[in-house]
C-alpha cells in the first residue's frame, strides 16, 4: 500500500481535452502505484512554469520494465494530441514523469 500526496493549487487552469488528460494522468498514477515500493509515496504536483502547466507524478519506482515503457508511450501520444509533451527523469531515488501542457485562454479551442 502506498500513500498519495497531492499538491495542486486551486487557481491553476488549462484548456485541454478532458478525456485524454484524464487517461494520461490515470495511466501515470496507475503505473506509479503499481511500481512503487510497499509503503512508498506517490506524489502528484501541479504548477505553472512559464507558459505551461506542469502535472508531475513522482515515485520511488525505477523505470525499466516493459509495462512502464508501454504506458509512457500511450501517455506521450495523448499529450502530443493536445500540443503537450512528456518529460521523464529517472535516477537512483526514483522517477518523475511530468506532463507539460500549454496554457490557453478560455476562448481558445484545441486543434
ChimeraX attribute file (.defattr): number of C-alpha atoms within 10 A of each C-alpha:
attribute: neighborCount
match mode: 1-to-1
recipient: residues
	/A:1	11
	/A:2	16
	/A:3	13
	/A:4	15
	/A:5	13
	/A:6	12
	/A:7	12
	/A:8	13
	/A:9	11
	/A:10	7
	/A:11	6
	/A:12	11
	/A:13	14
	/A:14	15
	/A:15	16
	/A:16	20
	/A:17	14
	/A:18	10
	/A:19	10
	/A:20	16
	/A:21	17
	/A:22	13
	/A:23	14
	/A:24	21
	/A:25	19
	/A:26	13
	/A:27	16
	/A:28	23
	/A:29	21
	/A:30	14
	/A:31	18
	/A:32	27
	/A:33	20
	/A:34	13
	/A:35	19
	/A:36	22
	/A:37	16
	/A:38	11
	/A:39	9
	/A:40	17
	/A:41	19
	/A:42	23
	/A:43	18
	/A:44	21
	/A:45	16
	/A:46	19
	/A:47	17
	/A:48	17
	/A:49	12
	/A:50	9
	/A:51	11
	/A:52	16
	/A:53	21
	/A:54	23
	/A:55	19
	/A:56	23
	/A:57	23
	/A:58	24
	/A:59	25
	/A:60	21
	/A:61	24
	/A:62	18
	/A:63	18
	/A:64	9
	/A:65	9
	/A:66	9
	/A:67	11
	/A:68	19
	/A:69	13
	/A:70	11
	/A:71	15
	/A:72	20
	/A:73	12
	/A:74	14
	/A:75	22
	/A:76	17
	/A:77	16
	/A:78	21
	/A:79	20
	/A:80	13
	/A:81	14
	/A:82	17
	/A:83	14
	/A:84	19
	/A:85	18
	/A:86	20
	/A:87	13
	/A:88	14
	/A:89	11
	/A:90	16
	/A:91	11
	/A:92	8
	/A:93	10
	/A:94	14
	/A:95	19
	/A:96	22
	/A:97	21
	/A:98	22
	/A:99	23
	/A:100	23
	/A:101	24
	/A:102	18
	/A:103	20
	/A:104	16
	/A:105	9
	/A:106	9
	/A:107	7
	/A:108	9
	/A:109	10
	/A:110	11
	/A:111	6
